[in-house]
Amino acid sequence: MTTPPPPHILASFQVPAARPTQLESEWSRGWRCDRAVIGHADEPARAAWIARTMAKMRPAGVSVSRPILSSDGRYSVSGWRARTFLSGHRAPRFDEIATAAMRISEALKGESRPAFLHPPTIGGQWGETEIFAAMEEAAFADDPTQWVRAALRQDTVPREDVAAALSKAAELAEAREDLTEPDQLVHSDALGCVIFDGYSDPVLTDLVPAWRPAAWPVALLIVDAMAWGNGPDALLDRWSHLPDFWQLVLRAALYRVLLHATLPNARTDAWRGLARVADVINARVVSGE
């Protein structure tokens, strides 16, 4: 998104004189316009649901960027949405992000599952969004192969790292056992959407919903931190008290491995770190953690 919001969008969100400045990925590359961050919205129903949910959620010890309504009371206008700008930057404060993620899960507990939150249709036209949803479903499915097969190109020989990822995925899937915790509404990208400004409360910039057990966001951020963020392996032990932790972190590793195997733009250099983390987690689970 390299084109700033046009003047009529600035006027709609009551910042007509703002000079847009593009922000980083923690704000989805949106544009700071005085007190507002204006960026492209998802489909209207999803954008409205996210805005309504972020307007009312109150996670303890976490500041939330609230939606800004247009001058005529809409959550999105011509494919644009607005939310309040809060200062902060990403930081490798993984334990604090995990704490924030669990508080967000607690704040979302009891919310209904939104109608748009479902896996894609097998056999349909899949883009990146559908592959992400399908591989998450595969990580939890009794039989992941139907989802993986639908995402793979059948007319090409896979790269060496992709073939290795498919083999690793089979190992991880075999180690899974049943979960005991119920699904609920959670935030599936705490690592990408939680920022810090000194010693102030962490800030939640956006909501990426999923319907999984409460500790799923922590499992995801630990896998990502260990694989690509220089996060220590000790994160596994520090958060192993969470319900279903080892089975959730196993599924998080499986999810990331499946994405590496199926996303067309997966980087070869990302595989080494992910493969190591998958091996560490699998060994801990198989050893009886």
N, C-alpha and C positions, 0 to 999 in steps of 0.2 A: 504494500500500500504506500505509494510514493506521492499520490495526489492529495493535497490537504482538503479539508472540507470547504465547499464553496460558500460564498457570502450568505446565501439564503439559509444554509444549515446553521451557520454561526448565529444568524438572527433568530432562527427557530429555537435555539438553545440559550438565547438571551446573553450571548457574548458577541454582539455585532462588531465591536471594535478590536477584537482579539487578533493577534498575529500568530497563527498556528506554528508550533514548534514540535517536530516529530520526536516521540519518545521511543524507548527501547522495548524489547519483547515482553518485559513484565507488564507492560500496558498494551500488549498486542500491537505494537507499532502504531498506536493511536497518536493523536495530535493534542498537545496541551494548548488550550485556548483560555488563558487567564485561569479561572477557578475550575474549569472543566477539562476533561479528557474526552475528545470526540473521536470515535473510530467507527469502522464498518460494523454493522450488526449482522448477526446470524439471521435466519429466516424469522419473520416477525413474531411467530408464536413462541419460538425459543428465546428470542431477545426479550420479549415481554415477561416471560416466566423468570428468566435470570434476574431481570430488573426488579420484579416484585419480590423475589426471594431475598435478594441482597438488600432491599429496602427494609425488610423486617427482621433479618437475622441479627442476633446479638451474641456472638461468641465471646466468652469471658476473656478479657485481656488481649483482644484482637480488635484493631480498628478496621472498619470496613468502608471501602469506597462506595458511596451511595449513588443510585441513579439520579439523573437530572431529567425532569420532564420537559418536554417542549412547551412552548408558550400556549399551545392548545391542548396540553395534557397528555401527549403521546410519549411512549417510551422510545420509539424510533421514528425517524422521518427520512423517507426516501433512501432507506438502507443505512442510515447513520444512527448511532446512539451516543449518549453522553453520560458521564459519571464524574463524581468529584475527584479532583486531583489531591493526592496526599503525598508528601515528600518521603523519599526513601530510595534505597537501592538494594539489589540482590546482594546477599552475603552468605558465605558457607557456614551459617549458624544452624547446622542440621538438627541438633537436638531442640533448639527453640522452634524451628519450623515444624518438627514432629509434634511438639506440644501444642502449637497453634492448630495443626491439622486435627488433632484429637478434640480440641475445643470447638472447632468448626463442626466436626461430626456430631458432637453433643448438641450444638445449637440447631443442627438440621434434623435431629432425631424426631420422628413423628410426622415429618413432612411426607406428603403423598408422592408417589412416583409419577413424574411428568409423562404425558402421552408420547412425547417425541423420543424418550429415552428407551430405545429398543435396538437390537442388532439389525443389520441390513438383510435384505432378502437374498438368499442364495440364488445365484443365477442372474441377478440384476447387474446393472452397470455400476462398478465400484470405483470410486475415487479414493483419495487419501483418507477422508473422513470415514468412509465406510470400512476401509481396511483397519483403521484404529479400533472401531467398534467391534468388528468381526474378530480381531485377534484378542481383544479383551474377553469376548464371549468364549473363544476357544480355550483361553487359559482356565476357565471355570467349567467348561463343558465335559461331560463324561467322555465324549468322543470328539476331540478337537479336529480330527482329520477333515471333516466335511467343510469346516470353515477355512482351514489352511489350503485345501485343494482348490476352493473357489477363488482364493486370492492369488495363487501362483500362476505364472504364465506357463502354459504347457508346451509352448513351441520353442523354448530356449533351454540351453544347458545352463544350470545355475553356476554362479561364481563359486570359487572355492570356499569363501567365507559363508555364503548362503547355504551351501551344502552342509557345512559344519554346523550352522545354526539349526538346520532341520534335524540333524542327528542329535544335537544337544537338546532340542525341544522334546524329542521322544524320551530321552532320559529323564528330564524334569517331569514330564507328564506321568511317567510311570511311578514316580515317587509321591504323587499326590494322594491324600486321604480326605475323607469327608470333613467339611467344616461344621462347627457347632453354633456359630453366631449367625443371627438373622441379617438379611440384607436391609439396608436403609439408604437414604440419600446421603452421599458423601461428596467431598471435593477431590477430584482425581489428579489435580496438578498443583498441589501446595508448593512444591519446589519452584515452579515457574511463576506463581502468583502471590507469594508472600515476600514483602520487602521490609527493610529496616532503616530507621533513622536514629542512629545512636542508641540511647537507652530507652527510647519511647516504645510503646507497645508495637508489636509487628503489625503491618498493614496488609490487608487482603485486597488485591486490586481487581480480581475477577473471580467468577465461579465457573468451574468446569464440572458439571454434575455427573455422577455415576451412581448406580444402584448396587452397592456391595456392602460387606461388613464394615463396621465403624473404623477398624484399623487398616483398611485397604490403602488409604492415602499415605500412611506411615510406611507400609511395605514398599510402595512405589518409590517414595522419595529416598528410602535407604538403598534400594537397588540402583537408582540413578546416581545418587551421591557416591556410592562405592565404585560404580563403573566409570563415571566421567567427571566427577567433581572432587576427586582426591579425598572422599570421605573414608574414615577409618573402618576397618572390619569390626571394630568394637561397637559400632552402632547396632549390630545384630544382638549383642549381649545386653546393651543398655535398654533395648525396647522389647526384649523377648518375653517380658511379663504380660504383654498385651494378649487378649484372647485370640486364639487361632494364629498367633504370630508366625510360626514357622511355616504353616501351610499357606498363609497369605503371602509371605515373602517368597516362597517357592513359586506361587502363581504369578507374582509380580515379575520374577526373573523369567518365567516362561513367556509371559506377555511381551516383555522387551525382546526376547530372543525371537519370538514369532514375528514381531514387527520388523526386526532386522532381516528376516528371511523373506518377507512379503512386500515391504515398501520398495518401490522402484528406485527411490533416491537414497536408500540406506548406504551410509559411507563405509567403505572397507576398513578404514582406520578406527572405526568405532567398535569393531568386533572384538578386538583383543581384550579390552577392559571388561566388556560385557561377558565374554566367555569365562574370564577368571572369576567374576562374581557368581555366575551361574554354577561353576564348579564348587566354589566355597559353600554356597547355600545348599546345593545338593548333597555335599558331603556331610554337612551338619544335620540335615534332615534324615539322611539314610543312617547316620550313626545313632539316631534316636533322640535328637534334641526335642 
